[in-house]
């Protein structure tokens, strides 16, 4: 009697916004025809997630994705990485086959959710907007010891993380930063939603050697 394989899918992405199924080898979760949201694992749009089943020497593996995705790598190994597409319902299926030809599948139900959109601007003689790519990001030029305030315009975010490029950072939604050393700095905004989906936006700050003019108010006699 040949023993059937026993694949079990686990992923490297942990989301808090939907309860992931707890599955034992003896009671594997099989995606229903109309799955309830709380029986599915949550992933973020446009994000890669790696799915793994235990590797058994001599067995072969085939991964299949049903739903919106942009790429899959490792589809014939015991560990496949899927880059998910637009929000909606999806499934990940692995089929494990023994040298004797016995097969078994495991299926994970997936809900692809919206990621937040990172965006901010700086008022520098008018609003200067951020870019979601480093290449081509706008640059503002300021005097030494000037303070720059960043106005958050992101959507769908529940937390914010800023890197000002000068070893300083902030978790405020609308932070300000004073630049005390000449140079070029890349400001990075990372926003996150309740599902741990991330998005990033950038702007460059060029700090000149010159200190800005000091404004002194004269007393009125």
Secondary structure, DSSP 8 states (H G I E B T S, - for coil): ---------EES---SSS-----BTTB-----TT--GGGSEEEETT-EEEEE----TT-EEEEEEESSEEEEE-TTSSEEEEEE-SSEEEEEEEEEE-TTS-EEEEEEEEEEE---B--EEEESSSEEE-BSSSTT--EEEEEETEEEEEEE--BS-SEEEEE-SSS-EE--SS-EEEE-S-EEEEEEEEEE-TT--EEEEEEEEEEEEEE----------
